[in-house]
Amino acid sequence: MSLKQQLKDAMKDAMRAKDKERLGAIRLVLAEIKRIEVDERIEIEDARTLAVLDKMVKQRRDSITQYESAGRQELADVEIAEIAVIQDFLPTALTEAEIAELIAQAIADTGAESMRDMGKVMGIIKPKIQGRADAGAVSGLIKKALS
């Protein structure tokens, strides 16, 4: 079953359970997917859906930081709840050891020796970590490994 179909089924389940918070978060995801499909006139596939989910989680994390710094914890709590719902549809997160192993393998595969090779390494790693790790944090680890 495709990820998009899983989202639609989860939306129906949330409607039946009268779970307004979960329903709202799932509708946000489906609306974003539909927007992309209409704008680009394509049928979105699972890899692109994962990218959309990953982007939405990142946006919410940024919002949480801003809300908490402004003293608006009630708004931050809404964003935290939305992240929890979105992460239900993402693959399991990678551990630190798994990320380090991916970085080491990518550096070995590309023969990277310095920061100039960062793009090559990131190009290999990015598809493997999509939806499973924060690309910004992984980028920092790659920089550390290459320096």
Backbone as CSV, one residue per row, in Angstrom:
resi,resn,N_x,N_y,N_z,CA_x,CA_y,CA_z,C_x,C_y,C_z
1,MET,0.856,-1.185,0.000,0.000,0.000,0.000,0.898,1.243,0.000
2,SER,0.539,2.194,-0.815,1.338,3.414,-0.900,1.174,4.261,0.358
3,LEU,2.128,5.121,0.568,2.114,6.006,1.738,0.911,6.942,1.687
4,LYS,0.601,7.397,0.487,-0.552,8.289,0.321,-1.849,7.570,0.710
5,GLN,-1.969,6.302,0.336,-3.159,5.525,0.697,-3.210,5.282,2.205
6,GLN,-2.047,5.060,2.810,-2.000,4.894,4.263,-2.496,6.156,4.967
7,LEU,-2.107,7.314,4.433,-2.565,8.585,4.999,-4.078,8.721,4.881
8,LYS,-4.617,8.355,3.723,-6.074,8.445,3.521,-6.812,7.501,4.469
9,ASP,-6.290,6.293,4.632,-6.914,5.337,5.557,-6.834,5.838,6.997
10,ALA,-5.700,6.432,7.361,-5.542,6.974,8.714,-6.509,8.132,8.938
11,MET,-6.751,8.914,7.883,-7.707,10.021,7.995,-9.107,9.470,8.286
12,LYS,-9.482,8.428,7.579,-10.800,7.823,7.809,-10.912,7.263,9.227
13,ASP,-9.837,6.613,9.685,-9.830,6.069,11.044,-9.948,7.182,12.079
14,ALA,-9.257,8.290,11.855,-9.320,9.429,12.778,-10.724,10.029,12.790
15,MET,-11.371,10.056,11.630,-12.762,10.554,11.565,-13.682,9.668,12.392
16,ARG,-13.522,8.356,12.220,-14.374,7.408,12.959,-14.150,7.520,14.471
17,ALA,-12.884,7.735,14.853,-12.533,7.821,16.268,-12.801,9.209,16.845
18,LYS,-13.191,10.159,15.979,-13.438,11.545,16.392,-12.207,12.156,17.064
19,ASP,-11.027,11.825,16.521,-9.754,12.345,17.014,-9.410,13.586,16.195
20,LYS,-9.858,14.751,16.678,-9.733,15.998,15.912,-8.286,16.408,15.665
21,GLU,-7.403,16.245,16.661,-6.018,16.663,16.509,-5.314,15.833,15.428
22,ARG,-5.475,14.514,15.504,-4.855,13.621,14.515,-5.437,13.880,13.124
23,LEU,-6.741,14.037,13.060,-7.406,14.301,11.787,-6.882,15.588,11.161
24,GLY,-6.737,16.620,11.955,-6.244,17.899,11.457,-4.837,17.792,10.894
25,ALA,-3.970,17.078,11.600,-2.584,16.926,11.143,-2.521,16.118,9.848
26,ILE,-3.302,15.061,9.767,-3.314,14.237,8.550,-3.874,15.029,7.385
27,ARG,-4.894,15.823,7.635,-5.457,16.656,6.561,-4.438,17.674,6.060
28,LEU,-3.617,18.216,6.957,-2.559,19.143,6.535,-1.589,18.453,5.577
29,VAL,-1.204,17.232,5.911,-0.275,16.479,5.064,-0.919,16.191,3.707
30,LEU,-2.145,15.710,3.728,-2.830,15.388,2.469,-3.053,16.638,1.615
31,ALA,-3.313,17.756,2.253,-3.502,19.005,1.513,-2.203,19.419,0.827
32,GLU,-1.088,19.258,1.510,0.206,19.595,0.916,0.521,18.675,-0.261
33,ILE,0.233,17.396,-0.109,0.451,16.440,-1.205,-0.436,16.804,-2.392
34,LYS,-1.688,17.117,-2.120,-2.625,17.482,-3.188,-2.175,18.765,-3.884
35,ARG,-1.664,19.730,-3.121,-1.182,20.978,-3.698,-0.054,20.710,-4.692
36,ILE,0.870,19.846,-4.294,1.990,19.507,-5.171,1.487,18.805,-6.433
37,GLU,0.562,17.888,-6.252,0.024,17.152,-7.406,-0.688,18.087,-8.381
38,VAL,-1.439,19.030,-7.872,-2.164,19.964,-8.730,-1.198,20.947,-9.396
39,ASP,-0.275,21.497,-8.627,0.671,22.473,-9.170,1.553,21.871,-10.265
40,GLU,2.029,20.657,-10.025,2.969,20.046,-10.956,2.302,19.073,-11.934
41,ARG,1.018,18.853,-11.762,0.252,17.933,-12.615,0.895,16.551,-12.677
42,ILE,1.180,16.017,-11.501,1.786,14.685,-11.408,1.045,13.873,-10.352
43,GLU,1.278,12.583,-10.358,0.816,11.706,-9.282,2.035,11.469,-8.405
44,ILE,1.961,11.893,-7.166,3.123,11.848,-6.273,3.416,10.398,-5.854
45,GLU,4.701,10.037,-5.810,5.103,8.687,-5.416,5.601,8.708,-3.965
46,ASP,5.900,7.521,-3.425,6.271,7.405,-2.013,7.530,8.185,-1.643
47,ALA,8.529,8.188,-2.512,9.772,8.910,-2.190,9.493,10.398,-2.029
48,ARG,8.685,10.943,-2.899,8.341,12.375,-2.810,7.452,12.627,-1.595
49,THR,6.565,11.691,-1.288,5.712,11.826,-0.103,6.574,11.873,1.155
50,LEU,7.590,11.020,1.213,8.515,11.041,2.357,9.216,12.386,2.468
51,ALA,9.605,12.942,1.338,10.261,14.247,1.342,9.318,15.325,1.882
52,VAL,8.037,15.241,1.493,7.036,16.200,1.978,6.867,16.059,3.491
53,LEU,6.759,14.826,3.974,6.606,14.592,5.411,7.826,15.103,6.172
54,ASP,9.005,14.834,5.635,10.247,15.283,6.267,10.281,16.802,6.350
55,LYS,9.896,17.467,5.274,9.879,18.929,5.238,8.876,19.488,6.253
56,MET,7.721,18.835,6.369,6.702,19.307,7.308,7.174,19.175,8.752
57,VAL,7.888,18.095,9.050,8.433,17.927,10.405,9.449,19.026,10.691
58,LYS,10.297,19.306,9.708,11.316,20.354,9.886,10.657,21.716,10.116
59,GLN,9.618,22.022,9.343,8.906,23.291,9.509,8.323,23.397,10.910
60,ARG,7.763,22.314,11.398,7.164,22.337,12.726,8.217,22.490,13.819
61,ARG,9.368,21.877,13.637,10.445,22.051,14.621,10.895,23.505,14.675
62,ASP,10.985,24.134,13.511,11.343,25.555,13.469,10.277,26.390,14.178
63,SER,9.018,26.068,13.947,7.915,26.797,14.582,7.947,26.630,16.093
64,ILE,8.248,25.417,16.552,8.314,25.157,17.995,9.374,26.058,18.632
65,THR,10.524,26.146,17.999,11.603,26.998,18.513,11.139,28.448,18.617
66,GLN,10.485,28.935,17.569,10.014,30.314,17.567,8.923,30.540,18.614
67,TYR,7.981,29.614,18.720,6.900,29.770,19.694,7.437,29.753,21.120
68,GLU,8.372,28.844,21.393,8.913,28.757,22.747,9.726,29.995,23.105
69,SER,10.447,30.545,22.142,11.220,31.755,22.431,10.307,32.963,22.635
70,ALA,9.091,32.893,22.060,8.127,33.986,22.225,7.219,33.751,23.443
71,GLY,7.427,32.617,24.144,6.613,32.330,25.326,5.210,31.843,25.003
72,ARG,5.010,31.245,23.843,3.694,30.747,23.428,3.692,29.224,23.446
73,GLN,3.769,28.649,24.625,3.879,27.201,24.779,2.646,26.474,24.245
74,GLU,1.458,27.089,24.330,0.251,26.416,23.840,0.324,26.184,22.329
75,LEU,0.921,27.123,21.594,1.092,26.942,20.152,2.188,25.917,19.864
76,ALA,3.230,25.919,20.679,4.301,24.935,20.522,3.769,23.529,20.763
77,ASP,2.850,23.381,21.730,2.267,22.069,22.015,1.475,21.535,20.825
78,VAL,0.784,22.409,20.104,0.047,22.010,18.899,1.019,21.477,17.859
79,GLU,2.128,22.183,17.671,3.137,21.755,16.696,3.765,20.421,17.104
80,ILE,4.014,20.232,18.380,4.581,18.979,18.885,3.630,17.820,18.596
81,ALA,2.344,18.050,18.808,1.344,17.008,18.531,1.309,16.679,17.034
82,GLU,1.432,17.685,16.183,1.437,17.453,14.735,2.670,16.654,14.322
83,ILE,3.821,16.949,14.915,5.041,16.192,14.612,4.843,14.722,14.970
84,ALA,4.226,14.467,16.110,4.001,13.085,16.536,3.146,12.330,15.521
85,VAL,2.125,12.985,14.985,1.255,12.344,13.998,2.018,12.105,12.694
86,ILE,2.746,13.105,12.236,3.485,12.981,10.969,4.544,11.886,11.073
87,GLN,5.215,11.797,12.216,6.263,10.796,12.377,5.725,9.372,12.374
88,ASP,4.428,9.201,12.603,3.830,7.871,12.502,3.965,7.312,11.089
89,PHE,4.080,8.172,10.100,4.127,7.753,8.706,5.547,7.737,8.144
90,LEU,6.513,8.190,8.933,7.910,8.175,8.513,8.544,6.851,8.936
91,PRO,9.563,6.394,8.203,10.265,5.179,8.633,10.960,5.419,9.978
92,THR,11.352,4.341,10.635,12.004,4.478,11.934,13.294,5.278,11.796
93,ALA,13.577,6.071,12.796,14.746,6.950,12.782,16.035,6.140,12.876
94,LEU,17.074,6.664,12.258,18.381,6.026,12.322,19.058,6.343,13.651
95,THR,19.838,5.405,14.157,20.591,5.640,15.379,21.883,6.371,15.027
96,GLU,22.556,6.896,16.040,23.831,7.588,15.824,24.839,6.654,15.152
97,ALA,24.865,5.396,15.592,25.813,4.430,15.028,25.512,4.165,13.554
98,GLU,24.233,4.043,13.215,23.859,3.800,11.821,24.222,4.991,10.935
99,ILE,24.026,6.191,11.453,24.378,7.401,10.701,25.885,7.457,10.501
100,ALA,26.655,7.178,11.548,28.117,7.189,11.440,28.591,6.155,10.425
101,GLU,27.944,5.000,10.405,28.300,3.946,9.452,27.995,4.385,8.014
102,LEU,26.844,5.025,7.815,26.496,5.537,6.486,27.502,6.584,6.014
103,ILE,27.898,7.461,6.919,28.868,8.509,6.576,30.205,7.885,6.205
104,ALA,30.664,6.943,7.007,31.953,6.284,6.733,31.910,5.569,5.388
105,GLN,30.820,4.894,5.100,30.676,4.171,3.833,30.664,5.139,2.652
106,ALA,29.935,6.248,2.786,29.852,7.238,1.707,31.204,7.897,1.460
107,ILE,31.945,8.184,2.522,33.282,8.776,2.370,34.196,7.786,1.658
108,ALA,34.110,6.505,2.022,34.935,5.483,1.374,34.539,5.327,-0.100
109,ASP,33.251,5.329,-0.393,32.768,5.153,-1.767,33.193,6.302,-2.678
110,THR,33.163,7.521,-2.153,33.485,8.681,-2.982,34.963,9.027,-2.950
111,GLY,35.696,8.486,-1.993,37.102,8.837,-1.856,37.273,10.256,-1.344
112,ALA,36.292,10.746,-0.619,36.311,12.121,-0.109,37.468,12.311,0.871
113,GLU,38.147,13.448,0.719,39.290,13.731,1.585,39.181,15.067,2.303
114,SER,38.395,15.991,1.748,38.316,17.319,2.350,36.891,17.861,2.237
115,MET,36.717,19.076,2.727,35.399,19.714,2.696,34.904,19.949,1.270
116,ARG,35.813,20.001,0.300,35.395,20.190,-1.093,34.565,19.017,-1.595
117,ASP,34.721,17.859,-0.968,34.005,16.653,-1.379,32.691,16.463,-0.622
118,MET,32.320,17.452,0.171,31.103,17.372,0.997,29.863,17.084,0.147
119,GLY,29.746,17.738,-1.004,28.580,17.560,-1.866,28.439,16.135,-2.368
120,LYS,29.554,15.506,-2.707,29.526,14.120,-3.177,29.009,13.191,-2.079
121,VAL,29.555,13.379,-0.882,29.169,12.538,0.252,27.691,12.745,0.584
122,MET,27.269,13.999,0.634,25.877,14.306,0.967,24.936,13.751,-0.112
123,GLY,25.377,13.781,-1.368,24.569,13.258,-2.458,24.281,11.777,-2.312
124,ILE,25.240,11.033,-1.786,25.045,9.597,-1.570,24.185,9.340,-0.339
125,ILE,24.401,10.123,0.699,23.721,9.876,1.976,22.272,10.348,1.981
126,LYS,21.993,11.474,1.351,20.665,12.086,1.452,19.509,11.135,1.130
127,PRO,19.547,10.354,0.029,18.419,9.451,-0.228,18.258,8.374,0.854
128,LYS,19.358,7.994,1.483,19.308,6.938,2.498,18.737,7.426,3.825
129,ILE,18.870,8.735,4.089,18.409,9.263,5.375,17.056,9.962,5.267
130,GLN,16.510,10.069,4.058,15.259,10.795,3.837,14.160,10.301,4.788
131,GLY,13.712,11.193,5.643,12.650,10.859,6.582,13.104,10.074,7.795
132,ARG,14.393,9.744,7.849,14.880,8.923,8.950,15.870,9.650,9.851
133,ALA,16.372,10.810,9.379,17.323,11.601,10.169,17.275,13.043,9.680
134,ASP,17.663,13.956,10.548,17.707,15.372,10.208,18.923,15.634,9.330
135,ALA,18.681,16.109,8.114,19.770,16.339,7.157,20.778,17.364,7.680
136,GLY,20.325,18.350,8.420,21.222,19.358,8.977,22.192,18.755,9.979
137,ALA,21.690,17.878,10.825,22.546,17.227,11.816,23.537,16.290,11.131
138,VAL,23.074,15.569,10.119,23.948,14.661,9.382,25.026,15.464,8.652
139,SER,24.660,16.606,8.106,25.613,17.474,7.422,26.731,17.895,8.386
140,GLY,26.355,18.231,9.597,27.348,18.590,10.614,28.290,17.442,10.923
141,LEU,27.750,16.229,10.985,28.582,15.058,11.253,29.545,14.785,10.088
142,ILE,29.060,15.025,8.859,29.930,14.839,7.689,31.066,15.850,7.727
143,LYS,30.749,17.099,8.044,31.793,18.132,8.141,32.847,17.738,9.166
144,LYS,32.384,17.216,10.285,33.285,16.804,11.350,34.183,15.662,10.865
145,ALA,33.595,14.725,10.133,34.358,13.579,9.631,35.373,13.980,8.569
146,LEU,35.052,14.989,7.772,35.940,15.404,6.684,37.027,16.384,7.135
147,SER,36.874,16.953,8.311,37.889,17.935,8.751,38.938,17.306,9.645
